[in-house]
C-alpha cells in the first residue's frame, strides 16, 4: 500500500512539472512572437516611405499571432518605442510565477491581465 501511494505521489509530481513546463513554453513563445513583431515594426518605421501603413500591417499580424495582440509606436524623451501588447491567457502563469518576465513595458501603463514587449529604437 505504501509503494502504491509513493508511486501515485511521484506520478502527480511529474504531471504537475510537465504542465508547468508546457505553460512556460507557451508564454515564452508568445513573448518571442511579440519581440519579433516589435523588431519588425522598428525596422519598418525606419524606412521613410513606410510610416503608419507598416504599423497597421504589423498590428494586424500581432492580432493574428497573439490573443488580442496590438502593435504601436510611442515616443518618450526623443526615443521611439515599438510596443506589442497582448492579453495573457487564463492558464498562463501569473506575473509573480514567471521568473524572467520584465518589470514593465518601457514605463507604460499596461492593463491588468495583459503582457507587453517594448523595443526602443532611433529613427
DRENTORTI-840347 format. One record per residue (C-alpha): y, z, x; residue in three letters; residue number from 1. Coordinates in Angstrom, 1 decimal, always signed. Example, Ala and Ser with C-alpha at 12.3 -4.5 7.8 and 13.67 -1.06 7.14 Angstrom:
2
- -4.5  +7.8  +12.3  ALA  1 $
- -1.1  +7.1  +13.7  SER  2 $
! end
This chain:
123
- +0.0  +0.0  +0.0  UNK  1 $
- +2.3  +0.8  +2.9  UNK  2 $
- +1.6  -2.5  +4.5  UNK  3 $
- +2.4  -4.4  +1.3  UNK  4 $
- +5.7  -2.5  +0.9  UNK  5 $
- +6.7  -3.2  +4.5  UNK  6 $
- +5.9  -6.9  +4.1  UNK  7 $
- +8.0  -7.1  +0.9  UNK  8 $
- +11.0  -5.4  +2.5  UNK  9 $
- +10.7  -7.7  +5.5  UNK  10 $
- +10.5  -10.8  +3.4  UNK  11 $
- +13.5  -9.7  +1.3  UNK  12 $
- +15.5  -9.2  +4.5  UNK  13 $
- +14.6  -12.6  +5.8  UNK  14 $
- +15.5  -14.2  +2.5  UNK  15 $
- +18.9  -12.4  +2.5  UNK  16 $
- +19.5  -13.6  +6.0  UNK  17 $
- +18.8  -17.2  +5.1  UNK  18 $
- +21.1  -17.1  +2.1  UNK  19 $
- +23.9  -15.6  +4.2  UNK  20 $
- +23.4  -18.3  +6.8  UNK  21 $
- +23.5  -21.1  +4.2  UNK  22 $
- +26.7  -19.7  +2.7  UNK  23 $
- +28.3  -19.5  +6.1  UNK  24 $
- +27.2  -23.1  +6.9  UNK  25 $
- +28.7  -24.3  +3.7  UNK  26 $
- +32.0  -22.5  +4.3  UNK  27 $
- +32.1  -23.9  +7.9  UNK  28 $
- +31.5  -27.4  +6.6  UNK  29 $
- +34.5  -27.1  +4.2  UNK  30 $
- +36.7  -25.8  +7.0  UNK  31 $
- +35.6  -28.7  +9.2  UNK  32 $
- +36.4  -31.2  +6.5  UNK  33 $
- +39.8  -29.6  +5.9  UNK  34 $
- +40.6  -29.7  +9.6  UNK  35 $
- +39.6  -33.3  +9.8  UNK  36 $
- +41.9  -34.2  +6.9  UNK  37 $
- +44.8  -32.2  +8.3  UNK  38 $
- +44.4  -34.0  +11.6  UNK  39 $
- +44.3  -37.4  +9.8  UNK  40 $
- +47.4  -36.5  +7.8  UNK  41 $
- +49.3  -35.6  +11.0  UNK  42 $
- +48.2  -38.8  +12.7  UNK  43 $
- +49.1  -41.0  +9.7  UNK  44 $
- +52.5  -39.3  +9.3  UNK  45 $
- +53.5  -40.0  +12.9  UNK  46 $
- +53.5  -43.8  +12.1  UNK  47 $
- +56.9  -44.9  +10.9  UNK  48 $
- +55.6  -47.2  +8.2  UNK  49 $
- +53.1  -44.6  +6.7  UNK  50 $
- +55.2  -41.9  +5.1  UNK  51 $
- +54.4  -40.5  +1.7  UNK  52 $
- +51.7  -43.0  +0.8  UNK  53 $
- +49.5  -41.7  +3.7  UNK  54 $
- +49.8  -38.2  +2.5  UNK  55 $
- +48.9  -39.2  -1.1  UNK  56 $
- +45.9  -41.1  +0.3  UNK  57 $
- +44.6  -38.2  +2.3  UNK  58 $
- +45.3  -35.8  -0.6  UNK  59 $
- +43.0  -37.9  -2.7  UNK  60 $
- +40.3  -37.7  +0.0  UNK  61 $
- +40.8  -33.9  +0.1  UNK  62 $
- +40.2  -33.8  -3.6  UNK  63 $
- +37.1  -35.8  -3.3  UNK  64 $
- +35.6  -33.8  -0.4  UNK  65 $
- +36.8  -30.2  -1.2  UNK  66 $
- +36.9  -28.4  -4.5  UNK  67 $
- +40.5  -28.6  -5.9  UNK  68 $
- +41.5  -29.9  -2.4  UNK  69 $
- +45.1  -30.8  -1.7  UNK  70 $
- +46.8  -32.1  +1.4  UNK  71 $
- +50.5  -31.6  +2.1  UNK  72 $
- +53.2  -31.7  +4.8  UNK  73 $
- +55.6  -28.8  +5.3  UNK  74 $
- +58.4  -28.2  +7.8  UNK  75 $
- +59.4  -24.9  +9.3  UNK  76 $
- +61.8  -24.5  +12.1  UNK  77 $
- +61.7  -28.1  +13.1  UNK  78 $
- +57.9  -28.1  +13.3  UNK  79 $
- +55.9  -30.2  +10.9  UNK  80 $
- +52.7  -28.8  +9.5  UNK  81 $
- +49.8  -30.6  +7.9  UNK  82 $
- +48.2  -28.2  +5.4  UNK  83 $
- +45.0  -28.6  +3.4  UNK  84 $
- +44.1  -26.1  +0.7  UNK  85 $
- +41.0  -25.8  -1.5  UNK  86 $
- +39.5  -23.4  -4.0  UNK  87 $
- +37.0  -21.0  -2.5  UNK  88 $
- +33.8  -21.2  -4.4  UNK  89 $
- +32.3  -18.1  -6.2  UNK  90 $
- +29.3  -17.9  -4.0  UNK  91 $
- +31.3  -18.3  -0.8  UNK  92 $
- +31.8  -15.2  +1.4  UNK  93 $
- +34.9  -13.1  +0.8  UNK  94 $
- +37.7  -13.2  +3.4  UNK  95 $
- +36.5  -9.8  +4.7  UNK  96 $
- +33.0  -11.1  +5.1  UNK  97 $
- +33.9  -14.1  +7.3  UNK  98 $
- +34.1  -13.2  +10.9  UNK  99 $
- +36.0  -16.2  +12.3  UNK  100 $
- +38.4  -17.0  +9.4  UNK  101 $
- +42.1  -17.3  +10.5  UNK  102 $
- +44.5  -14.7  +9.3  UNK  103 $
- +46.9  -17.0  +7.3  UNK  104 $
- +47.8  -20.7  +6.8  UNK  105 $
- +50.7  -21.1  +9.1  UNK  106 $
- +52.5  -18.2  +7.4  UNK  107 $
- +52.4  -20.0  +4.0  UNK  108 $
- +51.5  -18.1  +0.8  UNK  109 $
- +48.1  -19.2  -0.3  UNK  110 $
- +47.0  -18.3  -3.8  UNK  111 $
- +44.1  -15.8  -4.2  UNK  112 $
- +40.7  -17.5  -4.2  UNK  113 $
- +42.0  -20.4  -2.0  UNK  114 $
- +41.3  -21.3  +1.6  UNK  115 $
- +43.6  -23.2  +3.9  UNK  116 $
- +43.8  -25.0  +7.2  UNK  117 $
- +47.1  -25.8  +8.8  UNK  118 $
- +47.8  -28.0  +11.8  UNK  119 $
- +51.3  -28.1  +13.5  UNK  120 $
- +52.5  -31.3  +15.0  UNK  121 $
- +55.6  -33.1  +16.2  UNK  122 $
- +56.7  -36.4  +14.8  UNK  123 $
! end
